[in-house]
Amino acid sequence: MDGLVPMAQGLTSAQVAQAKTNDVPRRSSRSLSAIIRANVFTLFNLVIGVLWALILIFGEWQDGAFGLIMVANALIGIIQELRAKRTLDKLAVINEAPVRVRRDGEERSIEPHRLVLGDLILLGPGDRLLVDGEVVESNGLEVDESLLTGEADPVHKQPGDPVLSGSFAVAGSGAFVATKVGTDAYAVKLAEEASKFHLAHSELREGVANFIKYITWLVVPIGALLIYSQLRSSADFGTALTGAVAGIVTMIPEGLVLMTSIAFAVGVVRLGRRRCLVQELPAIEGLARVDVLCLDKTGTLTAGGMDLDQVLPLGDSQPVDAALAALAHVDHQPNATAQAIRAHYPEVPDGWTAAESVPFSSARKWSGADFGERGTWLLGAPDVLLDGGDGYDRAAELATSGARVLALCQAESLSHTESAKPVALVTLKQRIRPDAHQTLQYFAEQGVTVKVISGDNPIAVSAIATSLGIPDGDRAVDARTLPGDAEELGEALDSNAVFGRVTPRQKREFVKALQARGHTVAMTGDGVNDVLALKDADLGIAMGAGSPATKAVAQVVLLDDKFATLPHVVGEGRRVLANIERVSNLFLTKTFFAIMLSLLVGAAGMAFPFAPRHTTLTNALTIGIPAFFLALAPTLERSKPGFVRRVLRFAVPAGVVCAAAVLLSFWIAHQDATSLVESQTAAVITLFLTTWWVLVLIARPLSWWRVALVGSMAALFAIGLTLPFIRTLFALEPGDVAGDLTAVGISIVAAIVISAAVKVAGTLRP
């Protein structure tokens, strides 16, 4: 690399054209081939495919209708995930912060993937390092490497020091030469799998996966028993095979994974329409479980940017205006405070050239510069720079209005700030978001506790919290007085709602302390001081106007910077989880019904009461079609832990009662019926009515559209029994009136038993 990059000029256009580019897999989605493989090459599809082939060879083609459902499931899954992929990819491009580089001697902003090996990359506070490199310019540059090393203290970087991708600048400015790009970069190698599309830990996905794993193991021995019993009880190999396949296919909850994927994918698309980027799909589940929302005041409750309000000298004959103007122009990458002062003082006064400077950082809470003969000047938090006195008291009084107050001081040197003497107080007006009050009211109604966590003066934070109606907003706590013990800290956090003077490290400790007390914590933020807390929170939410580092670690990014989007985000999460639990109850009731029925039939050595076409009909009307609508329905139900336990409490008793009722109907009808088809028809009637009642229970509360949904399924089944060509297609013969009426009576009794059993099981303690 020696001699490749002139320090001041950067690469030439010719060198850029020949250099290696920064190609990195996009985090937000997986490839088309991966989507197809995930939806087609599954264990269930393999099992169903083999059974489908056997039916087509040895049975009747009508009994192979379940194979078409397998194809439809795969196509629907692929299409929905492709929709989500397109949404994610478009939003991810919008979310990508441009990178500032110097090429041909000029500063340019380029897209991250256009970086090349040898580029001279410029850094300012909040900029994320996307590639590895070596520092060549430093103006008080401080880099936070905590996401790589776990050490929270920023590292001062001088020319010649290495820097690694995955870190981010927190103070000062500088430049570095890219020495490793693309998949060679440290962070990409370290987290290659995490950087790709993935489904992180999720109780919902884990629960569904466990259901499938255990059911798969059960299918093998029960299926073998069923095949053996059917071959023994029937002289016709085709009939025996058809009965065995009907039992095995019904055991497989093939649509459950599909509905879960569809619910997640549709959630991504819906949030995408609101300019909300979900960078990890399980974040949608996290949205539903959140019970504590930690808000950073600046950039979340208040809009980005500030306005200079007042400059109040504390004495005479001091060049206050000149000092403020000079300090505001020292940093080449000004923060919001410096930008507000610059807007008021657009020019640097003559003779004010900084010989040395210390950039602002959230940990220090002040910045300063040595202007030689003009002296050393500091600008920062009054309660950090001042130790009592009139200036301190006056600053505290000004902060009660909600304004941000800074102290302008003179010091002996940048290394002796304890000698700072106040010269003036500066107040800045913060713009409260117009939608903040309504959004906070929504969270209060939904039982989500809000904690305001800010690095600003507690009095100023309290004033804003009180104006927004946050409970106990008038009792702001100075975080510097909080205990270090995790248990005591957790108690303080549970007892209070507003905290000021919180350091970046404390924000991280706050999140961990709340999690230790059983809370599911969401953290919002926009600045580099929020990165560590966002990373550790159960759900990190970044504002679109925030720093690149903040948006990089968050699971959710509000691209349009609207705080009012959060209720829709939480609502979408609750919709997904509540609905997936509903459809899980449907699919697993069918699974436990089939397992119990297959065991009883196999043990008794009797004919299976259905053909595959029968279960195709009933499954479509009581599970497949309703599940699609229920999975996408609106709901505001608060998600609770214990998904697996609740589903089992419903599905097991409901499935067992359905199996007993169907077998009883089939046995009674078989005593008097003239054909196997008539006996099977009685069993089909019982199966539909009992599982239809399960659908009614799951669809509650019964709004008008849900009543219409369950009513239309009953109507379709009645039509199927009435129309001759449908009866022929699905091998139904409802001619045995006594047997059919008996089936209806058994179904009514079974529905009552299911209701009671589910109610009793739901009240049991874990």
PyMOL commands that set and color helices and strands:
alter all, ss='L'
color gray80, all
select helices_A, chain A and resi 13-18+32-40+43-58+61-95+112-114+146-149+182-184+186-190+192-195+203-233+237-251+254-273+283-289+297-301+320-328+336-344+372-374+382-385+390-399+417-419+436-445+458-467+479-481+486-495+504-516+528-536+548-553+565-604+612-631+643-672+676-699+704-722+724-729+737-763
alter helices_A, ss='H'
color red, helices_A
select strands_A, chain A and resi 99-103+106-110+120-123+132-144+155-156+162-163+168-180+276-278+292-295+302-313+356-358+366-370+376-380+404-411+421-432+449-453+477-478+498-500+521-525+539-543+556-558
alter strands_A, ss='S'
color yellow, strands_A
deselect
rebuild
show_as cartoon
